[in-house]
Each structure stands twice: as structure tokens, then as C-alpha cells.
Amino acid sequence: METPELTQDARILNFLAEGGEGFISGEALSTRLGLSRTAVWKHVEALRLKGYRIEAVPAKGYRLTGRPDRLSALEVHPLLATRAVGRVLHHHDTIGSTNAAAFRLAQDGAVHGTVVVAEQQTAGKGRRGRAWVSPPNLNLYFSAILRPELPPQRAPELTLVAAVALAETLREAGADAAIKWPNDVQISGRKVAGILTELSAEPERVHFVIVGVGVNLNSGEEHFPEELRATATSLSLALGRPVLRAPFAAGLWTRLETWLDTYLATGFDAVRTRWKALSSTLGVPVRVRTDRGDWEGFAEDIDPTGALMVRMADGRVERVLAGDVEQLRPQR
């Protein structure tokens, strides 16, 4: 899929960024863009309203002195190294749920790799009907539309693909992230991110899969509900500094596409091996809560489909396909 043609606003930002700390004259911008000086000025004013700091000095021209911490295409696309994921980007200041919006877009024919991203969610969704707390302008909330050639029974493996990409991106940012089965990512035993996968399928093939991800990037303790403050964290709390969201998003979407390519080309084995290396669940006692009841055992492995294998006290091994898992002590 080709990269979408740059908008005039994006072209202006690129030209100003190329100028570094120096000025670019209005005449030069006008010539390069094929616009009148007045039209250039109007675009600059529109960019300022979006939070870009652009200095204008008579007889010198314009220079870019600051960018907003936003997740729009203007910020993300220059950093993105993908063919498909995030190339079509639907950015919202506020939305109910990115997963719900992505599902509707997918039903209407949105292409593989389309991403819905929001600065804030008012009805963010977690697993098993839970809410995902989504304060504005702090974190990363997005849903990617994927159209893999897969039978429906393999679709849950995509959750583990996303978890590997997410844990690696957090580690690259400097945090000791680990994956908690089935779909959470932790830092120092506290939840920093969650993944919600939904699909539309026939008995023999997947129509599309929605991979929804919420990552706490800049939330402070005050942004978490009181009942979650002991179990939740953010990347900025772990690092002790703010996190720029656009570079993180671009890095995550690039890793997601890379791992998706590997998975579709070679199967689940490589993902499974990497998931196990990043896991905080394997090798520790766990309490499993399922629709069949609660029980305890020792998390030994994930099988070739991603199911959790838990050894019981009597030696039996239970294959867990769905449920909540509590780690009874941290992995060493």
C-alpha cells in the first residue's frame, strides 16, 4: 500500500523541519508549495491553532519552534516505517471506543492496517465487559483493523502477536516490561497496557480482526481510580519522565507490522518463543478464574495455539483458553 499523499499542512511542517533552527522565507514556501503567500500564511495560522509553535519574522520568514504532543497523522506519519499499519489513520480528539469505531469502519470496507486513534475515550473497553480508563491527552488508545488470511480458530494468536510487539516497544523505551497471560503487559508487576481483540468471521475464514490497545504512557497516580492505584502504572511513572506519544505509537505500529509479517509468513512458533521469553506468568504459581470456577496451579507453558498450560497439585495439566490469571508470586 502506498503512503498517502501529504497534505499541504504536512508539507509545510516538513519544509520547516528541514530548515532546523533557521528561517524559511514566505516566498520560498510559496514557490515550493505552489501557493500564494496569503495561502501559506493561512496554513501557518491553521497549524498554530493545532498547537504548532511557528515563529514569523518580517524579512526572515517562518521557523518551527515547537510541536504538540498529539497523535494525528501530522505527528505520526513522518515517524512511521510501515507499509500498512497506521498509514490510513483516523484521529479523534474524543471518541466513545476506538474498537467500536474500527469495527464499523471494517464493516464498511476499511483496508488492512487502518488505525483508529483517540486522545480520549469516554467508553473505552477492556476484557470481559470492563471499562478502560482513558483520560485525555496522556496515553495511547488505538484499534488496528487487520485482514489476515487465517481460519477463525487462529485469530486469538493475534493477541499474543500484539503483546510481543507492545512489550518490546516498552522495553525499547527503557522499561522492564513483561507479558501477563492472556493480554496484559506489566512493569514491575503492575499493569501498564491491555489488549482487546475482536473479530468478524465465517466458519472457514476471518473477515477482519480488530486489535485494540490501551497503553498508560503519561498517567499519574491521580489519574487511576483509587481501586487500581496499587495495581496499575504508566511508562512515565516507571521512567520518571514524560513520554512523547507520537514516537511511541509509530514504534509500536512498526513492531506490530513486523511481528505480524513474521507470524503470517512462518506461523506461530517464533511468536510463541518470543512471548515465552517476555512472559511474567510462566514459571510461577497462579490462581485461575474461569466460568467453570477458580483453582490454583503452576503456569508451565503456552501450547502451540497460545493456551496457558497449568499443572495442578495432582499432576494433571489444565489447558486454559480464557479466564483471569492472578500470579501468586512474581517471576524471578
C-alpha positions in Angstrom: 0.0 0.0 0.0 1.4 3.4 -1.0 1.9 6.2 1.5 -1.0 8.7 1.3 -0.1 11.9 -0.4 1.0 14.6 2.0 -1.4 17.4 2.9 -0.3 21.0 2.4 -0.1 21.3 6.2 2.2 18.3 6.4 4.4 19.6 3.5 4.7 23.0 5.3 5.8 21.2 8.5 8.3 19.1 6.6 9.8 22.1 4.9 10.1 24.0 8.2 11.6 20.9 9.9 14.2 20.7 7.2 15.1 24.3 8.0 16.1 23.3 11.5 16.6 26.4 13.7 16.8 28.7 10.7 14.0 30.6 9.0 12.4 29.8 5.6 11.1 32.7 3.7 7.4 33.0 2.8 8.5 33.4 -0.8 10.4 30.1 -0.7 7.5 28.3 0.9 5.1 29.8 -1.6 7.3 28.6 -4.5 7.9 25.1 -3.2 4.2 24.6 -2.4 2.7 26.3 -5.4 0.6 28.5 -3.2 0.2 32.3 -2.8 1.9 34.0 0.2 -1.6 34.6 1.6 -2.4 30.9 1.4 0.8 30.0 3.1 0.0 32.4 5.9 -3.5 30.8 6.3 -1.9 27.3 6.6 0.5 28.5 9.2 -2.3 30.1 11.2 -4.2 26.8 11.0 -1.2 24.9 12.2 -0.8 27.3 15.1 -4.4 26.6 16.2 -3.5 22.9 16.3 -0.7 23.6 18.7 2.4 24.0 16.5 4.6 26.9 17.5 5.7 28.7 14.4 7.7 31.9 14.6 7.2 34.5 11.9 9.6 37.4 11.5 9.4 40.1 8.7 12.1 39.8 6.1 13.2 36.4 7.5 10.2 34.2 7.2 9.0 31.3 9.3 10.6 28.7 11.6 9.1 25.8 13.6 9.9 26.1 17.3 7.6 23.5 18.9 5.2 20.7 18.1 2.2 19.5 20.1 2.1 16.1 21.8 -0.7 14.7 19.6 -1.4 11.5 17.8 -2.6 12.9 14.4 -1.1 12.0 11.1 0.9 15.2 11.1 2.9 13.9 14.0 2.9 10.2 13.5 3.3 9.7 9.8 6.8 11.2 9.5 8.0 8.7 12.1 6.2 5.6 10.7 8.2 2.8 9.0 5.3 0.6 7.9 3.7 -0.5 4.7 0.1 -0.7 6.0 -0.4 -0.3 9.8 -1.2 3.3 10.6 -0.9 4.5 7.0 -4.6 5.2 7.0 -5.2 7.0 10.3 -8.5 8.1 11.8 -7.6 10.5 14.6 -10.2 11.7 17.1 -9.9 14.2 19.9 -12.7 12.3 21.8 -14.4 9.1 20.9 -16.5 6.5 22.7 -14.4 3.5 21.9 -11.8 3.1 19.2 -12.7 -0.6 18.9 -16.3 0.2 18.2 -15.3 2.8 15.6 -12.8 0.5 14.0 -15.4 -2.3 13.8 -17.8 -0.1 12.0 -15.1 1.1 9.6 -14.1 -2.6 8.9 -17.7 -3.5 8.2 -17.7 -0.6 5.6 -14.6 -2.0 3.9 -11.7 -0.2 5.6 -8.3 -1.6 4.3 -5.9 -3.8 6.2 -3.8 -1.7 8.6 -6.3 1.1 9.1 -5.9 2.6 12.6 -8.4 4.5 14.8 -6.6 6.5 17.4 -8.0 8.9 20.1 -6.7 11.4 22.5 -9.5 10.4 24.9 -12.1 7.6 25.1 -15.4 8.1 27.0 -16.4 4.4 26.8 -13.1 2.5 26.4 -13.5 -1.2 26.6 -11.4 -3.8 28.4 -11.8 -7.6 28.6 -15.0 -9.3 29.9 -17.0 -6.1 29.7 -14.7 -4.0 31.9 -14.1 -0.3 31.3 -10.7 1.0 30.3 -9.9 4.4 32.0 -8.9 6.8 29.2 -8.1 10.3 30.4 -7.4 12.9 27.7 -4.1 13.8 26.0 -1.9 11.5 28.2 -1.8 8.0 26.8 -2.2 5.8 23.7 -5.6 4.4 22.8 -5.9 2.8 19.3 -7.5 0.0 17.4 -6.0 -1.6 14.3 -8.0 -3.3 11.5 -6.3 -6.4 10.3 -7.4 -8.7 7.5 -5.2 -11.8 7.8 -5.7 -14.9 5.8 -6.5 -17.1 8.8 -9.1 -19.6 10.0 -11.1 -18.2 12.9 -9.7 -20.6 15.5 -6.3 -19.0 15.0 -7.4 -15.4 15.5 -6.7 -15.4 19.3 -3.0 -15.9 18.4 -3.0 -12.3 17.2 -3.5 -11.1 20.8 -0.1 -12.7 21.6 1.5 -11.1 18.4 0.3 -7.7 19.7 1.5 -8.4 23.2 5.0 -9.2 22.0 5.2 -6.1 19.9 3.9 -4.0 22.8 6.3 -5.5 25.4 9.3 -5.0 23.1 8.3 -1.3 22.4 8.1 -0.7 26.1 11.4 -2.3 26.7 13.0 -0.2 23.9 11.6 2.9 25.8 13.6 1.8 28.9 11.0 -0.2 31.0 11.4 -3.8 32.1 8.1 -4.8 30.6 6.7 -8.3 30.8 3.5 -10.1 29.4 0.9 -11.4 31.7 -1.3 -14.0 30.1 -3.5 -13.6 28.2 -3.5 -9.9 27.2 -1.9 -7.6 29.8 1.5 -6.1 29.8 3.1 -5.2 33.1 6.0 -3.1 34.5 7.3 -4.3 37.9 4.1 -6.4 38.3 1.7 -3.5 37.7 -0.5 -3.3 34.6 0.6 -0.7 32.1 -1.3 -1.9 29.0 -4.1 -4.1 27.8 -5.2 -5.7 24.5 -8.7 -6.4 23.4 -9.1 -8.5 20.2 -12.5 -8.8 18.4 -13.3 -10.4 15.1 -15.8 -10.9 12.4 -15.6 -14.3 10.7 -17.3 -17.1 8.9 -16.7 -20.8 9.9 -13.8 -21.1 7.5 -12.3 -17.7 7.3 -11.7 -14.4 9.1 -13.3 -11.3 7.6 -11.3 -8.9 9.8 -9.8 -8.7 13.3 -9.8 -5.6 15.5 -6.8 -5.3 17.8 -7.5 -2.7 20.4 -4.6 -1.5 22.6 -4.5 0.9 25.6 -1.1 1.9 26.9 -0.7 4.1 30.0 2.1 6.4 28.9 1.8 9.6 31.0 -0.9 8.8 33.6 0.0 9.9 37.1 -1.3 8.0 40.1 -4.1 10.6 40.4 -5.4 9.6 37.0 -6.2 6.0 38.2 -9.3 5.1 40.1 -8.4 4.6 43.7 -9.1 0.8 43.5 -6.5 0.5 40.7 -3.7 2.6 42.2 -1.9 -0.4 43.8 -2.0 -2.5 40.6 -1.7 0.0 37.7 1.2 2.1 36.5 2.4 4.1 33.4 5.5 4.2 31.4 6.3 7.8 32.7 5.9 6.6 36.3 8.4 3.8 35.6 10.9 6.0 33.8 10.5 9.1 36.0 9.9 11.4 33.0 7.2 12.3 30.4 6.9 10.1 27.3 6.4 11.5 23.8 3.4 9.7 22.4 3.8 10.0 18.6 7.2 8.3 18.6 6.0 5.6 20.9 2.9 5.0 18.7 5.0 4.9 15.5 7.5 2.5 17.0 4.7 0.2 18.3 2.9 0.1 14.9 6.1 -0.6 13.1 6.9 -3.5 15.5 3.3 -4.8 15.2 3.6 -5.0 11.5 7.0 -6.7 11.7 5.7 -9.4 14.0 2.5 -9.8 12.0 4.6 -10.3 8.9 6.7 -12.9 10.7 3.6 -14.7 12.0 1.8 -14.8 8.7 5.0 -16.0 6.9 6.3 -18.6 9.3 3.4 -19.5 11.7 3.1 -19.1 15.5 6.3 -20.7 16.6 8.5 -17.6 16.5 5.8 -15.5 18.3 5.4 -18.3 20.9 9.1 -18.4 21.6 9.4 -14.7 22.0 6.2 -14.5 24.1 7.6 -17.1 26.5 10.9 -15.1 26.8 8.9 -11.9 27.7 6.3 -13.6 30.0 5.8 -12.8 33.7 3.2 -15.6 34.0 5.2 -18.7 33.2 7.2 -20.4 36.0 5.1 -19.1 38.9 2.1 -20.3 40.9 -1.2 -18.9 39.6 -4.9 -18.6 40.5 -7.1 -19.1 37.5 -10.7 -17.7 37.5 -12.9 -19.1 34.7 -16.6 -19.6 34.1 -16.1 -23.1 35.4 -14.8 -21.8 38.8 -11.5 -20.8 40.5 -8.4 -23.0 41.0 -4.7 -22.8 41.6 -1.7 -24.4 39.9 1.7 -23.8 38.3 1.9 -22.0 35.0 4.2 -24.2 32.9 3.9 -23.2 29.3 1.7 -21.9 26.5 0.8 -24.5 23.9 1.1 -24.1 20.1 -2.2 -22.2 20.0 -1.4 -19.8 22.8 -3.5 -21.6 25.5 -2.0 -21.5 29.0 -0.9 -24.8 30.4 -1.3 -25.0 34.2 -0.1 -28.0 36.2 -2.4 -28.9 39.1 -1.3 -30.3 42.5 -2.3 -33.8 41.5 -0.1 -33.6 38.4 -2.8 -33.0 35.8 -2.3 -30.3 33.3 -5.2 -28.0 32.6 -5.4 -26.1 29.2 -6.7 -22.6 29.9 -8.3 -20.9 26.8 -9.9 -18.0 28.6 -10.1 -16.5 32.1 -8.3 -14.2 34.5 -5.0 -15.3 35.9 -3.5 -14.0 39.1 0.2 -14.5 39.7 0.7 -15.6 43.2 4.3 -14.5 43.3 6.4 -12.6 40.8 8.6 -14.4 38.3 12.3 -14.4 39.2 
